[in-house]
Amino acid sequence: MTTPNESEIEIQWLKFEMLPQLLKNRKLIADIEDNDFQQFHIRDIQIRFVGTEEAFMMTKCYRARLTYDFKGSTSELNFFVKKTPPLPQNVYDSINFKALFTNELQAYDKIIPSLEECGNINLKTVKFYHGELKTNSATLITEDFSCHGWKLTEGMANLSLEHTLLAMKYLAKFHAAGFALRAKDKKRFEQLTEGLMESRYANQEVHPQLLLQVQCGHERIFQACREYQKDIPEEFVKKFNALFIEMAEYGRRLVQPVEPFVTLCHGDYLRNNVAFKYGQEEEKDKPLEIMMFDLQTLRVTSPMYDVTTFLGLSTFAEVRQAHFKEIFDAYCEQLRASYEQIVRETSPDFMSHESLLKEFIRFFPNAVFTSSWFLPQLVQPLEISMAEMLTQQLTNEEIIHDCMTRGGVVTDRELAHQMKELYHLVQKYNVNIFQ
């Protein structure tokens, strides 16, 4: 919950510290002359904090609208400001904010522009204004994409088939550009991505509250399967849970680049990090375009890391399972078409439907595992920020009760169904996910 005083502090910071710096660096007015600085006058700054009802966030974010006069004309700019919340240093380090903000700064500064140039594509990412990284704080300022008509979906999970198909085709174009750059100029690809830091699995120690949430996820998925998917052998569920006893080590092994499935991935591709544009009037609910943002988790790994994350956390069985062939075909076809358009050669054999499907099965356990402890917070969003949650003094009993009940039956049924889908895929295609 933000206060009027917090808003005023941010307005003063923008007015007297950040905006003069952006003006001097010609980020506000690109062609401004040195002797014209005095003609820039701020008329008004309004800010609106982003709450948990819009998205799950570990940062403090707000939208800022700047109205200014310059050479007799009045103009407006809209910013999106992302800051780390005030946290004890050990909590700040455990969240790995240094890696997260380092990655996003590199993404906007060089990686995405180079990828767009290589692939002759427009990923529609927002304009970048400023970023800074300190020992115990970090800040990023971009354009506010909502001023151009981009919107987040109302729900944080269970996206429609139309949204899902659009998301998969966009993702395929993004992955294809990475594959193409690596095929055409591997050295350049490596130079572009060598500065990316491990943002999720670097820390050996996990925050105790997060660790307890994960452990509850194991138990919840076990109970959900017993209740709603009794045909799944208990031994399969036990072996599944055993995969994640050392979850950080499992994650580190999983995301290691393994030829030939090596490209640039978003790393956290789900509803919270994509926005859509919609049609007019009778088509106002029809998604027409998509963009991705929050580029803090970029990584070089298998494209199926992104595909399984989105399908596991942003779709429910009624879309994902019922239309899986259509969804997966759309991704595969777009991947091959985009790759061939960029490289001007036939796509390699590993981009076949069969090959990509086996890779999907290899990564799907990680998506199901993540759903077991994170999906409840998407189905029934927290009323406080992640930072507040991690600094609250909650008893283990309170944490366990919340983790086991948040999202209710809707979450339980979906978790059980994800396990059912995983079990059937493993059996049908004879993929050993327990190696």
URRAQUI-V57918 format. One record per residue. N is the residue number from 1. RES is the residue in three letters. PHI is phi in whole degrees, -180 to 180 (* if undefined). PSI is psi in degrees with one decimal (* if undefined). Layout:
N|RES|PHI|PSI / N|RES|PHI|PSI
This chain:
1|MET|*|124.2 / 2|THR|-94|156.9 / 3|THR|-117|161.4 / 4|PRO|-55|-34.5 / 5|ASN|-65|-40.4 / 6|GLU|-62|-40.7 / 7|SER|-62|-43.6 / 8|GLU|-66|-37.2 / 9|ILE|-61|-43.6 / 10|GLU|-68|-37.9 / 11|ILE|-63|-43.6 / 12|GLN|-65|-37.7 / 13|TRP|-64|-44.0 / 14|LEU|-64|-45.9 / 15|LYS|-68|-43.3 / 16|PHE|-105|-16.0 / 17|GLU|-116|-54.5 / 18|MET|-81|-47.5 / 19|LEU|-64|-41.4 / 20|PRO|-59|-37.3 / 21|GLN|-67|-43.5 / 22|LEU|-65|-36.8 / 23|LEU|-66|-45.3 / 24|LYS|-62|-37.2 / 25|ASN|-84|6.3 / 26|ARG|60|35.8 / 27|LYS|-89|-26.2 / 28|LEU|-86|-48.0 / 29|ILE|-128|106.2 / 30|ALA|-60|-40.5 / 31|ASP|-106|23.9 / 32|ILE|-67|138.1 / 33|GLU|-88|153.4 / 34|ASP|-56|-40.4 / 35|ASN|-80|4.0 / 36|ASP|-103|-2.5 / 37|PHE|-56|-36.5 / 38|GLN|-69|-13.2 / 39|GLN|-90|0.8 / 40|PHE|-92|120.9 / 41|HIS|-133|126.6 / 42|ILE|-78|125.9 / 43|ARG|-91|-44.7 / 44|ASP|-161|146.5 / 45|ILE|-131|124.1 / 46|GLN|-122|137.5 / 47|ILE|-128|152.2 / 48|ARG|-141|115.6 / 49|PHE|-71|146.0 / 50|VAL|-91|126.5 / 51|GLY|-101|177.8 / 52|THR|-68|-16.0 / 53|GLU|-71|-18.7 / 54|GLU|-95|-41.2 / 55|ALA|-163|155.3 / 56|PHE|-80|122.3 / 57|MET|-139|147.6 / 58|MET|-100|-3.5 / 59|THR|-113|166.3 / 60|LYS|-95|120.7 / 61|CYS|-127|146.4 / 62|TYR|-152|156.5 / 63|ARG|-97|138.1 / 64|ALA|-126|131.9 / 65|ARG|-113|118.0 / 66|LEU|-104|125.9 / 67|THR|-112|127.8 / 68|TYR|-142|158.7 / 69|ASP|-108|140.0 / 70|PHE|-150|118.6 / 71|LYS|53|45.1 / 72|GLY|85|-2.8 / 73|SER|-115|145.8 / 74|THR|-103|130.5 / 75|SER|-133|169.7 / 76|GLU|-137|140.2 / 77|LEU|-130|145.7 / 78|ASN|-122|124.5 / 79|PHE|-114|157.0 / 80|PHE|-121|118.6 / 81|VAL|-108|127.3 / 82|LYS|-120|123.5 / 83|LYS|-131|149.0 / 84|THR|-73|140.9 / 85|PRO|-75|160.3 / 86|PRO|-67|119.0 / 87|LEU|-138|153.1 / 88|PRO|-57|147.5 / 89|GLN|-58|-37.3 / 90|ASN|-67|-35.7 / 91|VAL|-71|-42.4 / 92|TYR|-56|-45.5 / 93|ASP|-69|-36.8 / 94|SER|-67|-29.0 / 95|ILE|-78|-18.2 / 96|ASN|69|43.5 / 97|PHE|-62|-32.0 / 98|LYS|-58|-48.1 / 99|ALA|-66|-42.0 / 100|LEU|-60|-47.8 / 101|PHE|-77|-32.3 / 102|THR|-59|-45.7 / 103|ASN|-63|-43.3 / 104|GLU|-69|-38.1 / 105|LEU|-62|-43.8 / 106|GLN|-66|-37.2 / 107|ALA|-60|-49.1 / 108|TYR|-74|-33.5 / 109|ASP|-75|-42.2 / 110|LYS|-139|-35.5 / 111|ILE|-69|-55.3 / 112|ILE|-63|-45.4 / 113|PRO|-57|-40.0 / 114|SER|-69|-38.8 / 115|LEU|-66|-41.3 / 116|GLU|-65|-38.8 / 117|GLU|-66|-45.2 / 118|CYS|-63|-45.1 / 119|GLY|-90|-3.2 / 120|ASN|51|47.7 / 121|ILE|-128|163.7 / 122|ASN|-120|109.0 / 123|LEU|-84|-3.6 / 124|LYS|63|26.7 / 125|THR|-71|158.7 / 126|VAL|-75|160.9 / 127|LYS|-70|134.4 / 128|PHE|-98|131.8 / 129|TYR|-108|-45.5 / 130|HIS|-163|147.3 / 131|GLY|-151|144.2 / 132|GLU|-148|147.7 / 133|LEU|-133|123.6 / 134|LYS|-121|179.5 / 135|THR|-61|-41.1 / 136|ASN|-129|22.9 / 137|SER|-160|157.6 / 138|ALA|-152|150.5 / 139|THR|-140|142.6 / 140|LEU|-140|133.7 / 141|ILE|-125|124.4 / 142|THR|-128|175.3 / 143|GLU|-69|147.6 / 144|ASP|-82|108.5 / 145|PHE|-67|-18.7 / 146|SER|-66|-22.6 / 147|CYS|-72|-11.4 / 148|HIS|-105|13.2 / 149|GLY|93|2.7 / 150|TRP|-77|140.9 / 151|LYS|-137|148.4 / 152|LEU|-83|150.8 / 153|THR|-66|154.4 / 154|GLU|-65|-46.6 / 155|GLY|-87|151.8 / 156|MET|-90|-5.6 / 157|ALA|-149|178.4 / 158|ASN|60|51.4 / 159|LEU|-72|155.3 / 160|SER|-72|168.3 / 161|LEU|-62|-40.3 / 162|GLU|-61|-46.0 / 163|HIS|-61|-42.4 / 164|THR|-66|-44.4 / 165|LEU|-63|-41.1 / 166|LEU|-63|-42.3 / 167|ALA|-65|-39.5 / 168|MET|-70|-39.4 / 169|LYS|-68|-40.7 / 170|TYR|-62|-45.3 / 171|LEU|-61|-40.6 / 172|ALA|-63|-39.7 / 173|LYS|-64|-42.6 / 174|PHE|-62|-49.3 / 175|HIS|-63|-40.6 / 176|ALA|-62|-38.5 / 177|ALA|-63|-39.4 / 178|GLY|-67|-45.5 / 179|PHE|-59|-42.7 / 180|ALA|-67|-44.7 / 181|LEU|-62|-41.3 / 182|ARG|-66|-34.9 / 183|ALA|-73|-37.7 / 184|LYS|-82|-37.8 / 185|ASP|-152|79.4 / 186|LYS|-60|-37.0 / 187|LYS|-63|-42.7 / 188|ARG|-65|-40.8 / 189|PHE|-59|-45.3 / 190|GLU|-68|-37.6 / 191|GLN|-65|-38.3 / 192|LEU|-66|-36.4 / 193|THR|-104|-4.8 / 194|GLU|-66|-22.6 / 195|GLY|-86|-4.5 / 196|LEU|-66|135.9 / 197|MET|-104|151.0 / 198|GLU|-68|116.5 / 199|SER|-100|-14.7 / 200|ARG|-119|-35.7 / 201|TYR|-116|17.3 / 202|ALA|-75|-40.4 / 203|ASN|-76|133.8 / 204|GLN|-73|-32.3 / 205|GLU|-105|137.9 / 206|VAL|-105|142.0 / 207|HIS|-53|132.0 / 208|PRO|-53|-38.4 / 209|GLN|-69|-39.4 / 210|LEU|-67|-38.7 / 211|LEU|-62|-41.5 / 212|LEU|-66|-37.8 / 213|GLN|-60|-43.6 / 214|VAL|-64|-43.1 / 215|GLN|-63|-37.2 / 216|CYS|-66|-35.0 / 217|GLY|-60|-40.9 / 218|HIS|-56|-50.0 / 219|GLU|-68|-38.7 / 220|ARG|-66|-40.8 / 221|ILE|-69|-32.8 / 222|PHE|-66|-46.4 / 223|GLN|-67|-38.0 / 224|ALA|-64|-40.3 / 225|CYS|-66|-40.3 / 226|ARG|-61|-35.6 / 227|GLU|-82|-42.0 / 228|TYR|-117|-15.3 / 229|GLN|-138|67.9 / 230|LYS|-68|-14.6 / 231|ASP|-79|-10.5 / 232|ILE|-79|122.9 / 233|PRO|-58|134.5 / 234|GLU|-59|-32.2 / 235|GLU|-62|-36.5 / 236|PHE|-65|-43.1 / 237|VAL|-66|-39.8 / 238|LYS|-63|-44.0 / 239|LYS|-66|-35.5 / 240|PHE|-62|-50.2 / 241|ASN|-62|-34.0 / 242|ALA|-65|-26.1 / 243|LEU|-58|-30.1 / 244|PHE|-111|18.6 / 245|ILE|-60|-43.9 / 246|GLU|-106|79.8 / 247|MET|-67|-36.4 / 248|ALA|-67|-40.9 / 249|GLU|-66|-40.7 / 250|TYR|-60|-46.3 / 251|GLY|-62|-42.9 / 252|ARG|-61|-41.8 / 253|ARG|-67|-42.0 / 254|LEU|-63|-42.2 / 255|VAL|-87|-2.2 / 256|GLN|-60|130.3 / 257|PRO|-60|126.5 / 258|VAL|-127|119.1 / 259|GLU|-59|145.0 / 260|PRO|-96|6.4 / 261|PHE|-87|70.5 / 262|VAL|-129|115.6 / 263|THR|-154|178.6 / 264|LEU|-83|130.0 / 265|CYS|-122|155.8 / 266|HIS|-68|-43.8 / 267|GLY|93|-17.3 / 268|ASP|-152|51.6 / 269|TYR|-83|99.0 / 270|LEU|-153|179.9 / 271|ARG|-52|-40.1 / 272|ASN|-62|-19.2 / 273|ASN|-120|19.2 / 274|VAL|-133|149.8 / 275|ALA|-131|154.2 / 276|PHE|-125|154.6 / 277|LYS|-110|144.6 / 278|TYR|-120|166.6 / 279|GLY|-75|-177.1 / 280|GLN|-104|153.1 / 281|GLU|49|-110.7 / 282|GLU|-68|-14.5 / 283|GLU|-108|23.7 / 284|LYS|-66|-17.3 / 285|ASP|-101|2.1 / 286|LYS|-93|117.8 / 287|PRO|-72|132.4 / 288|LEU|-113|-33.0 / 289|GLU|-138|160.3 / 290|ILE|-142|149.5 / 291|MET|-139|158.6 / 292|MET|-114|154.0 / 293|PHE|-145|-168.1 / 294|ASP|52|71.3 / 295|LEU|-92|31.4 / 296|GLN|-76|-17.5 / 297|THR|-111|17.7 / 298|LEU|-51|139.2 / 299|ARG|-155|160.1 / 300|VAL|-99|113.1 / 301|THR|-164|-163.2 / 302|SER|-73|140.7 / 303|PRO|-62|-21.9 / 304|MET|-71|-14.6 / 305|TYR|-61|-45.0 / 306|ASP|-72|-43.4 / 307|VAL|-61|-47.6 / 308|THR|-69|-34.8 / 309|THR|-60|-48.1 / 310|PHE|-65|-47.5 / 311|LEU|-68|-31.3 / 312|GLY|-77|-35.0 / 313|LEU|-106|-17.5 / 314|SER|-117|-5.0 / 315|THR|-128|154.2 / 316|PHE|-106|170.3 / 317|ALA|-57|-33.4 / 318|GLU|-61|-23.7 / 319|VAL|-105|-52.9 / 320|ARG|-63|-50.0 / 321|GLN|-79|-41.2 / 322|ALA|-67|-30.0 / 323|HIS|-122|26.8 / 324|PHE|-58|-44.4 / 325|LYS|-60|-45.8 / 326|GLU|-63|-42.8 / 327|ILE|-66|-48.5 / 328|PHE|-70|-37.4 / 329|ASP|-61|-41.4 / 330|ALA|-61|-42.8 / 331|TYR|-64|-51.1 / 332|CYS|-61|-44.5 / 333|GLU|-65|-41.1 / 334|GLN|-69|-37.4 / 335|LEU|-60|-49.5 / 336|ARG|-66|-43.5 / 337|ALA|-63|-43.8 / 338|SER|-68|-41.4 / 339|TYR|-61|-47.5 / 340|GLU|-66|-32.9 / 341|GLN|-67|-36.5 / 342|ILE|-80|-47.3 / 343|VAL|-84|-23.3 / 344|ARG|65|33.5 / 345|GLU|-140|162.9 / 346|THR|-65|139.2 / 347|SER|-64|147.7 / 348|PRO|-69|162.9 / 349|ASP|-61|-31.7 / 350|PHE|-69|-11.4 / 351|MET|-88|10.8 / 352|SER|-69|157.8 / 353|HIS|-58|-45.4 / 354|GLU|-63|-44.9 / 355|SER|-65|-44.7 / 356|LEU|-68|-33.1 / 357|LEU|-66|-41.4 / 358|LYS|-65|-35.8 / 359|GLU|-68|-37.0 / 360|PHE|-59|-46.1 / 361|ILE|-63|-36.4 / 362|ARG|-64|-32.4 / 363|PHE|-97|-16.6 / 364|PHE|-62|-34.8 / 365|PRO|-55|-37.4 / 366|ASN|-65|-37.6 / 367|ALA|-68|-40.8 / 368|VAL|-65|-42.6 / 369|PHE|-59|-46.9 / 370|THR|-62|-40.0 / 371|SER|-60|-34.5 / 372|SER|-61|-28.7 / 373|TRP|-118|-16.1 / 374|PHE|-104|-33.0 / 375|LEU|-57|-38.7 / 376|PRO|-54|-35.0 / 377|GLN|-77|-17.8 / 378|LEU|-86|-36.7 / 379|VAL|-71|-41.1 / 380|GLN|-130|87.5 / 381|PRO|-58|147.4 / 382|LEU|-64|151.2 / 383|GLU|-94|-2.2 / 384|ILE|-127|164.0 / 385|SER|-74|163.6 / 386|MET|-62|-39.5 / 387|ALA|-62|-42.2 / 388|GLU|-65|-38.7 / 389|MET|-63|-43.2 / 390|LEU|-73|-19.3 / 391|THR|-104|-2.4 / 392|GLN|-72|149.4 / 393|GLN|-95|83.0 / 394|LEU|-101|146.7 / 395|THR|-77|159.0 / 396|ASN|-59|-36.6 / 397|GLU|-63|-40.4 / 398|GLU|-66|-41.8 / 399|ILE|-64|-45.8 / 400|ILE|-62|-44.5 / 401|HIS|-60|-44.2 / 402|ASP|-64|-45.7 / 403|CYS|-65|-34.0 / 404|MET|-85|-13.6 / 405|THR|-120|-20.8 / 406|ARG|-60|134.8 / 407|GLY|86|-13.9 / 408|GLY|58|-151.2 / 409|VAL|-63|-34.2 / 410|VAL|-56|-46.0 / 411|THR|-67|-44.2 / 412|ASP|-59|-45.8 / 413|ARG|-64|-40.5 / 414|GLU|-68|-41.9 / 415|LEU|-62|-43.8 / 416|ALA|-63|-38.2 / 417|HIS|-70|-36.5 / 418|GLN|-62|-39.9 / 419|MET|-65|-38.4 / 420|LYS|-62|-44.4 / 421|GLU|-63|-43.1 / 422|LEU|-62|-46.6 / 423|TYR|-60|-45.5 / 424|HIS|-68|-37.4 / 425|LEU|-65|-43.5 / 426|VAL|-62|-43.7 / 427|GLN|-69|-43.4 / 428|LYS|-68|-40.3 / 429|TYR|-107|4.3 / 430|ASN|54|51.2 / 431|VAL|-105|126.2 / 432|ASN|-88|104.3 / 433|ILE|-88|-2.6 / 434|PHE|-102|7.0 / 435|GLN|-69|*
